[in-house]
Amino acid sequence: MLFFIHPGTRKVFIGGVSAIPDAVWMQQQARNATMRMEEMGHPVTHLIIDHDG
């Protein structure tokens, strides 16, 4: 499961669920989440990642 948390509002955005997430899937989920956040009036300015394989 991939999720994003907007720290200013503490809203959680579910990116998706995949048994075998690859880099392409992760990038698309990040794009989708940022678009949803910006549509809701919560601009994305930082991305913090943990580099988990």
C-alpha positions as CSV (number, residue, x, y, z in Angstrom):
1,M,0.0,0.0,0.0
2,L,1.2,3.4,-0.9
3,F,-0.1,6.5,0.9
4,F,0.7,10.2,1.1
5,I,0.2,12.5,4.1
6,H,-0.3,16.2,3.7
7,P,1.4,17.6,6.8
8,G,-0.5,20.9,6.8
9,T,-3.9,19.3,6.9
10,R,-3.0,15.7,8.1
11,K,-5.1,14.3,5.3
12,V,-4.1,10.9,4.0
13,F,-4.3,10.2,0.3
14,I,-4.3,6.5,-0.7
15,G,-2.0,6.1,-3.7
16,G,-2.9,2.5,-4.4
17,V,-2.2,-1.1,-3.6
18,S,0.1,-3.4,-5.7
19,A,1.5,-6.9,-5.0
20,I,4.6,-5.9,-7.0
21,P,5.1,-2.2,-7.1
22,D,7.8,-1.1,-9.5
23,A,9.3,2.3,-10.2
24,V,6.9,3.2,-13.0
25,W,3.9,2.4,-10.8
26,M,5.3,4.4,-7.9
27,Q,6.0,7.5,-10.1
28,Q,2.4,7.4,-11.5
29,Q,0.9,7.1,-8.0
30,A,3.0,10.1,-6.9
31,R,1.8,12.2,-9.9
32,N,-1.8,11.2,-9.2
33,A,-1.6,12.1,-5.5
34,T,0.0,15.5,-6.2
35,M,-2.7,16.3,-8.8
36,R,-5.4,15.4,-6.3
37,M,-3.8,17.5,-3.5
38,E,-3.4,20.5,-5.7
39,E,-7.1,20.2,-7.0
40,M,-8.2,20.3,-3.3
41,G,-6.1,23.5,-2.7
42,H,-3.2,21.8,-0.9
43,P,-0.1,22.6,-3.0
44,V,2.7,20.1,-2.8
45,T,6.1,21.7,-2.1
46,H,8.2,18.8,-0.7
47,L,8.4,15.0,-1.1
48,I,10.0,13.0,1.6
49,I,10.9,9.4,0.7
50,D,12.5,6.5,2.6
51,H,14.3,4.8,-0.3
52,D,12.8,1.4,0.6
53,G,13.5,-1.2,-2.1
